[in-house]
Amino acid sequence: MFGRIIAIAVSPACGTCCAGLSLFGVVVCGALSHLFSKKYAYLGEDWKAPGMTHEIAASNLLQAAILYAIFFGLSIVNLYTNTMRQRGRR
């Protein structure tokens, strides 16, 4: 059972899915961070919690984008190592 879970986790399909979702997260969080830092007028008011400012929201979104970028890099490394393993190099 545990071996099957590991096989799924290191499969190229898992790496591709994680890379795609992480790249999407980088783009969305980066774009929203940019909009919040420019104090874009059409963001609405639903995001405002007590004490929340545009600067704090932009900083939080930038941190999330950086985390997504790290996981994107790890997914690419996963895909690269799987490609090398399939070619017989290791």
RATA-V190638 format. One record per pair of residues at least 12 apart in sequence whose ideal C-beta (glycine too) atoms are under 10 Angstrom apart, sorted by the first residue. I is the first residue (numbers start at 0). GAP is how many residues later the second one is. Records with the same first field share a line. If there is no record, write none. Layout:
BEGIN
I = GAP, GAP
END
This chain:
BEGIN
8 = 69
9 = 68, 71, 72, 75
10 = 67, 71
11 = 66, 67, 70, 71, 73, 74
12 = 69
13 = 61, 64, 65, 68
14 = 59, 60, 61, 62, 63, 64, 65, 66, 67, 68
15 = 59, 62, 63, 66
16 = 58
17 = 53, 54, 56, 57, 58, 60, 61
18 = 52, 53, 54, 55, 56, 57, 58, 59, 60
19 = 52, 55
20 = 47, 50, 51, 54
21 = 45, 46, 47, 48, 49, 50, 51, 52, 53, 54
22 = 45, 46, 48, 49, 52, 53
23 = 44, 48
24 = 39, 40, 42, 43, 44, 46, 47
25 = 38, 39, 40, 41, 42, 43, 44, 45, 46
26 = 38, 41
27 = 33, 36, 37, 40
28 = 31, 32, 33, 34, 35, 36, 37, 38, 39, 40
29 = 31, 32, 34, 35, 36, 38, 39
30 = 30, 34
31 = 15, 25, 26, 28, 29, 30, 32, 33
32 = 24, 25, 26, 27, 28, 29, 30, 31, 32, 33
33 = 24, 27, 28, 31
34 = 19, 22, 23, 26
35 = 17, 18, 19, 20, 21, 22, 23, 24, 25, 26
36 = 17, 18, 20, 21, 22, 24, 25
37 = 16, 20
38 = 14, 15, 16, 19
39 = 14
42 = 14
END
